[in-house]
Amino acid sequence: MDSLKIRQSNRAIIHQLRIHSPVALEKETRVHYFETVMPLPWPIGRFQSGATRFRTVSALAFLFVLLLLSSAAKAPAKESAADRFSDLPFTFLANERPVYVIVVEKDHQRLQVLKRDKDWQMVAQYPCATGENAGKKEASGDSRTPEGIYFITEYFKDSKITVFGNRAFHIDYPNVFDVSEGRNGDGIYIHGTNRTLVPKSTNGCITMDNRDLDEITRYLHIDATPIVITPSIDHLRLSGAAAPAEVSQMKSLLLPDEADIEQVDFDSLYLLRNEHQMVAVGELTYQTADSGAKRSYSRIYLDPSSSAVKNKIVRNELERGEPARIEPIELATVSKGTLYPRDEKAVLALVEKWRKAWSAKDINTYIKCYREDFVSGKMNRAAWRAYKERLNAKYGFINVAISDVSVSWTGAGASVSFVQRYASDQYQARGRKVLLLRYGAEDWRIYRELWISGAAS
């Protein structure tokens, strides 16, 4: 009789749990198992009968289920990408096709690929490593990663690269804002690595696992993809949205000189800003009287405090696919002090002097081609000289040949890229060399150099 009452009581309790709990108990044995296996609190186990203990345990289980349901109801809904990035200080006026923006959050050591179509979408997110020292980059050798709005200037790819993984993207630090505020340094890359990624461990570059960088390469385009480097997304939000006056002048400012605003179609038109930098970007198609339809990519650097134009870069590209060209516009307000002379002949003359002195093992002439503040890895200029003197003594002859030379201008000076072929009686190498030059009291001198073995295409 007692066992019959207990079974009837079990069924009633199970029925109650099925009504109030989303997780139905399918077998009575689950309740018996709970009573038998779970140790009861000492007062319950000592003073209650078997049937009473059973009801007490079942009631506790019921209360526990209700508590879980209550907690789930209070949990916040997952924030969508459209909501998370909707209040970024980026203003879009035309968006006929998707725009991709790379955001690097230094505080969180992550790189995000954002896509702006009708709304924001986060395409991908990866861990990365930035400079080992905190704060924004101020000077060469400070092991800090810059903060601002940047664009890619060069792209290197080779399976044999070790220092830079298998590909590297050079960004245009220092940009016009950095130069005007007295920041210097160069050689900042987004590059891969085969080694284990260590947070905040670089000399200033943004480093990613090779496989991750391979995946986002499709979104990284020279002169077109914005790279926004910030402490965090929340820090970026503090900049505030663009003012209407800033937005209204964007179209006319972005037009190439030969374009008529009445005959222009903007595929994209947007403005990016952070606390100290503001850049307007436009991709457009326009008609010209002599050349027909042209495609153009333009960007304007604006002073966030006054909206005055600090610099303008226009890249015109004919529809039939002719190579793009960069047309920077020089303004006296770009930097403090005297602007360096953009004399390509003088730059190439220094490079040829450097090449001949290296081949002749003329160490005195060779080392004079470098600035006093030159560094390569952990070597300063004196250590670099000692290193080269050891190689000169080791090799019977040295021959250095260069080809495919190109000169581009940066905020700090000149960047000279070329294919280098090095040969001695004991060693040969072919790859791409990049010399970063600055102008000073001794004319043009080398202050950094980059060697990518085999990257000669």
C-alpha positions in Angstrom: 0.0 0.0 0.0 2.8 2.4 1.0 4.7 1.6 -2.3 1.5 2.3 -4.3 1.1 5.8 -2.6 4.8 6.6 -3.3 4.4 5.7 -7.0 1.3 7.8 -7.3 3.1 10.7 -5.6 6.0 10.3 -8.1 3.7 10.5 -11.1 2.1 13.7 -9.7 5.5 15.4 -9.1 6.8 14.3 -12.6 3.6 15.8 -14.1 4.3 19.1 -12.3 7.9 19.2 -13.6 6.7 18.6 -17.1 4.3 21.5 -16.9 6.7 24.0 -15.4 10.1 22.9 -16.9 11.1 23.0 -20.6 13.2 19.8 -20.0 10.6 17.0 -19.5 11.6 14.0 -17.5 10.8 11.0 -19.7 11.2 8.2 -17.1 10.3 7.9 -13.5 13.6 6.3 -12.8 15.4 9.7 -13.3 13.7 10.9 -10.1 14.5 7.8 -8.2 18.1 8.1 -9.4 18.3 11.6 -8.2 17.0 10.7 -4.8 19.3 7.6 -4.5 22.6 9.1 -5.8 22.6 12.7 -4.7 23.6 13.1 -1.1 21.0 15.0 0.9 21.8 17.8 3.3 22.3 16.5 6.8 19.0 17.8 8.4 16.9 16.4 5.5 18.5 13.0 5.5 18.4 12.6 9.3 14.9 13.7 10.3 12.7 13.1 7.2 11.0 9.9 6.1 11.6 8.4 2.7 8.5 9.8 1.1 9.0 13.3 2.7 12.6 13.4 1.6 11.6 12.5 -1.9 9.1 15.4 -2.1 11.7 17.8 -0.6 14.3 16.8 -3.2 11.8 17.1 -6.1 10.8 20.5 -4.9 14.4 21.6 -4.7 15.0 20.3 -8.2 11.9 22.3 -9.4 13.2 25.5 -7.8 16.6 25.0 -9.4 15.0 24.6 -12.9 13.0 27.9 -12.3 16.2 29.6 -11.3 17.9 28.6 -14.5 15.0 29.8 -16.6 15.0 33.1 -14.8 18.7 33.6 -15.4 18.3 32.7 -19.1 15.5 35.3 -19.4 17.7 38.0 -17.9 20.7 37.2 -20.2 21.3 40.0 -22.7 20.7 39.2 -26.4 23.8 38.8 -28.5 24.8 42.1 -30.1 24.8 42.0 -33.9 27.7 43.5 -36.0 25.2 46.1 -37.3 24.5 47.3 -33.8 28.1 47.0 -32.5 29.6 49.2 -35.3 26.7 51.5 -36.0 28.0 54.3 -33.9 31.6 54.3 -35.3 32.8 57.7 -36.4 32.5 56.6 -40.1 30.0 58.4 -42.4 28.9 56.9 -45.6 27.2 59.0 -48.3 27.4 56.6 -51.2 27.8 52.9 -51.0 27.0 51.3 -54.4 29.3 48.4 -53.7 30.7 47.0 -50.5 33.5 48.8 -48.7 36.0 46.9 -46.5 37.7 48.5 -43.6 40.4 46.8 -41.4 40.3 47.7 -37.7 43.2 46.8 -35.5 42.5 47.0 -31.7 45.8 47.2 -29.9 44.3 46.7 -26.4 42.7 43.4 -27.4 45.4 42.3 -29.9 43.0 41.5 -32.6 42.4 42.5 -36.3 38.9 42.7 -37.7 37.7 42.8 -41.3 34.6 45.0 -41.4 32.3 45.1 -44.5 30.0 48.1 -45.1 27.1 47.3 -47.4 23.6 48.4 -46.3 24.8 47.7 -42.7 28.0 46.8 -41.0 29.1 43.1 -41.1 32.1 41.6 -39.4 33.7 39.4 -42.1 36.5 38.0 -40.0 38.4 38.4 -36.7 41.9 37.2 -36.0 44.5 37.5 -33.2 47.4 39.7 -34.0 50.5 41.1 -32.2 51.5 44.8 -32.1 54.4 46.8 -30.6 55.9 45.6 -27.3 55.6 49.2 -25.9 52.3 50.8 -25.1 51.1 54.1 -26.7 51.1 55.4 -30.2 54.3 55.5 -32.2 56.3 58.7 -31.9 59.8 58.0 -33.1 61.9 55.4 -35.0 63.0 52.5 -32.8 60.4 53.1 -30.0 58.8 49.6 -30.6 55.3 51.1 -30.7 52.6 50.6 -33.2 51.1 53.8 -34.7 47.5 54.8 -34.2 45.5 56.5 -37.0 44.0 55.9 -40.4 46.4 54.4 -42.9 46.6 52.8 -46.4 48.7 50.2 -48.0 51.6 51.4 -50.2 53.4 48.2 -51.2 52.8 44.5 -51.1 55.5 41.8 -50.9 54.9 38.1 -51.3 57.3 35.1 -51.2 57.2 31.6 -49.7 60.8 31.9 -48.5 60.3 35.0 -46.3 61.2 34.4 -42.7 61.1 37.7 -40.9 57.9 38.7 -42.5 56.3 35.3 -42.9 55.1 34.7 -46.5 53.7 38.2 -47.3 54.0 41.7 -46.0 51.9 44.9 -46.6 53.6 48.2 -46.0 51.4 51.0 -44.6 51.9 54.7 -45.1 53.0 55.7 -41.6 53.9 58.4 -41.0 50.9 60.0 -42.8 50.3 63.7 -43.1 48.9 64.0 -39.6 51.9 62.2 -38.0 54.4 64.3 -39.9 52.6 67.6 -38.9 52.7 66.5 -35.2 56.4 65.6 -35.3 56.2 61.8 -35.4 58.8 59.9 -37.4 59.9 56.4 -38.2 58.9 54.1 -41.1 58.9 50.4 -42.1 55.5 49.6 -40.5 54.0 46.4 -42.0 51.1 44.1 -41.6 53.0 40.8 -42.1 52.8 37.1 -41.3 54.9 34.8 -39.2 55.6 31.1 -38.9 56.2 31.4 -35.2 53.9 31.3 -32.3 52.1 34.6 -32.0 53.1 36.5 -28.9 50.9 39.5 -27.9 52.6 42.9 -27.8 55.9 41.6 -29.0 56.8 43.4 -32.3 59.0 46.4 -33.1 55.9 48.3 -34.2 54.5 46.1 -37.0 51.2 44.2 -36.9 51.9 40.5 -37.1 49.5 37.7 -37.8 49.7 33.9 -38.3 50.6 33.2 -42.0 47.3 31.3 -42.5 45.2 34.1 -41.1 47.0 36.7 -43.3 46.5 34.5 -46.3 42.7 34.6 -45.7 42.4 38.4 -45.5 44.7 39.2 -48.4 41.7 39.4 -50.7 40.5 42.5 -48.8 43.9 44.3 -48.7 44.3 46.6 -51.7 47.1 49.1 -52.3 45.9 52.7 -51.7 42.3 51.6 -51.3 41.7 49.6 -48.1 41.6 51.8 -45.0 43.6 50.4 -42.0 42.3 51.9 -38.8 44.6 51.3 -35.8 43.1 52.2 -32.5 43.4 51.1 -28.8 39.9 49.8 -29.0 36.5 50.1 -30.7 35.2 51.9 -27.6 38.1 54.4 -27.8 37.3 55.0 -31.5 33.6 55.8 -30.6 34.8 58.8 -28.5 35.8 60.6 -31.7 32.2 61.4 -32.6 30.5 61.5 -35.9 31.4 63.9 -38.8 29.7 67.3 -38.8 27.3 68.1 -41.6 29.6 70.9 -42.8 32.4 68.3 -43.2 30.1 65.9 -45.2 28.8 68.6 -47.5 32.2 69.6 -48.9 33.4 66.0 -49.5 32.2 65.5 -53.1 33.8 68.7 -54.5 37.0 68.1 -52.7 37.4 64.6 -53.9 37.0 65.4 -57.6 40.1 65.2 -59.8 40.9 68.7 -61.3 39.7 67.6 -64.8 36.3 66.2 -63.6 33.0 68.0 -63.9 30.8 67.3 -60.8 27.7 67.1 -63.0 29.3 64.1 -64.9 30.5 62.1 -61.9 29.1 58.9 -60.4 30.3 57.9 -56.9 30.5 54.2 -56.3 31.5 54.9 -52.7 31.9 58.1 -50.7 32.7 58.0 -47.0 34.5 59.8 -44.3 36.6 58.1 -41.5 37.9 59.8 -38.4 39.4 59.2 -35.0 40.4 61.7 -32.3 43.1 63.4 -34.3 42.7 62.3 -37.9 40.0 62.6 -40.6 40.1 61.2 -44.1 37.5 61.5 -46.8 37.5 58.7 -49.5 35.8 58.4 -52.8 35.7 55.9 -55.7 34.1 57.5 -58.7 33.7 57.3 -62.5 33.7 60.5 -64.6 33.7 61.7 -68.2 36.4 63.7 -69.8 36.4 65.4 -73.2 39.6 63.8 -74.5 39.8 60.4 -72.7 36.2 59.3 -72.3 35.3 57.5 -69.1 37.8 57.3 -66.3 37.8 55.7 -62.9 39.4 57.5 -60.0 40.1 56.8 -56.4 40.7 59.9 -54.3 41.2 60.7 -50.6 41.5 63.9 -48.8 43.2 64.5 -45.4 41.2 67.0 -43.4 42.0 68.8 -40.2 39.5 67.4 -37.6 39.4 70.8 -35.8 38.8 73.0 -38.9 38.0 70.7 -41.8 40.9 72.4 -43.7 42.5 70.3 -46.4 45.9 69.1 -45.3 46.7 66.9 -48.3 45.0 65.3 -51.4 45.9 62.1 -53.2 44.3 61.1 -56.5 44.7 57.8 -58.3 43.4 57.8 -61.8 42.8 54.6 -63.6 41.6 54.2 -67.2 38.9 51.7 -67.8 41.2 49.8 -70.2 43.4 48.9 -67.3 46.4 51.2 -67.6 48.6 51.3 -64.5 47.5 53.6 -61.7 49.4 56.7 -60.8 49.6 58.6 -57.6 49.4 62.4 -57.7 50.2 63.9 -54.3 49.4 67.6 -53.8 52.0 69.5 -51.7 50.8 72.0 -49.2 53.0 74.2 -47.0 50.9 73.3 -44.0 51.6 69.6 -44.2 54.6 69.6 -41.9 56.7 71.7 -39.6 59.8 73.2 -41.1 61.0 72.9 -44.7 59.7 70.2 -46.9 62.3 67.9 -48.4 63.0 68.3 -52.1 61.4 65.6 -54.3 64.4 65.2 -56.5 64.4 61.7 -57.9 67.7 62.1 -59.6 69.4 62.9 -56.3 67.8 59.9 -54.7 68.9 57.6 -57.5 72.4 59.1 -57.4 72.8 58.1 -53.7 71.5 54.6 -54.4 74.1 54.2 -57.2 76.9 55.5 -55.0 75.9 53.0 -52.3 75.8 50.1 -54.8 79.2 50.9 -56.3 80.9 51.3 -52.8 79.4 48.0 -51.7 80.7 46.2 -54.8 84.1 47.8 -54.4 84.3 47.0 -50.7 84.9 50.7 -50.1 83.6 50.7 -46.5 84.2 54.5 -45.9 82.1 55.6 -48.8 79.5 52.9 -48.2 78.9 53.8 -44.6 78.6 57.5 -45.4 75.4 56.6 -47.4 73.7 55.8 -44.1 72.4 58.3 -41.5 73.8 58.4 -38.0 70.5 57.1 -36.6 70.5 54.1 -39.0 69.5 50.7 -37.4 69.1 47.3 -38.7 67.6 44.8 -36.3 69.7 45.3 -33.1 72.7 46.9 -35.0 73.2 50.6 -35.0 75.4 52.2 -37.7 78.7 51.4 -35.9 77.7 47.7 -35.5 76.5 47.7 -39.2 79.9 48.9 -40.3 81.8 46.3 -38.3 79.5 43.6 -39.7 80.2 44.7 -43.3 83.9 44.9 -42.6 83.9 41.3 -41.5 82.1 40.2 -44.8 84.5 42.3 -46.9 87.4 40.4 -45.3 85.7 37.1 -45.7 84.8 37.3 -49.4 87.3 37.6 -52.3 84.9 39.7 -54.3 81.4 41.2 -54.1 79.2 42.2 -57.0 75.9 43.9 -56.5 73.5 44.6 -59.4 70.1 46.2 -59.2 67.1 46.5 -61.6 63.5 47.4 -61.7 64.1 50.5 -59.6 61.2 52.6 -58.4 61.1 55.7 -56.2 58.0 56.7 -54.1 57.6 59.5 -51.6 56.5 59.1 -48.0 55.7 61.5 -45.3 59.3 61.2 -44.0 61.2 61.0 -47.2 61.8 58.5 -50.1 61.3 54.8 -50.5 63.4 53.1 -53.1 62.5 49.6 -54.2 64.4 47.4 -56.6 65.4 43.8 -57.4 68.9 43.1 -56.0 71.3 40.4 -57.2 74.2 39.8 -54.8 77.2 37.6 -55.7 80.5 36.8 -54.1 82.9 33.9 -54.3 81.0 32.1 -51.4 77.4 33.3 -51.5 74.7 34.4 -53.9 71.3 35.9 -53.3 68.5 37.5 -55.3 65.5 39.3 -53.9 63.9 42.7 -53.4 65.5 45.4 -51.4 63.8 48.5 -50.1 65.8 51.5 -48.9 64.1 54.1 -46.8 65.8 57.5 -47.2 65.6 60.8 -45.3 66.8 64.2 -46.3 68.9 66.3 -43.9 72.0 68.4 -43.7 74.0 65.8 -45.5 71.5 65.5 -48.3 69.8 62.1 -48.8 70.9 59.2 -46.6 69.6 55.7 -45.8 68.0 55.3 -42.4 66.4 51.8 -42.9 66.6 49.0 -45.3 64.5 45.9 -45.9 65.6 42.7 -47.6 63.1 40.1 -48.8 65.0 37.1 -50.2 63.6 35.8 -53.5 60.8 38.4 -53.7 61.9 39.7 -57.1 58.6 39.6 -59.0 
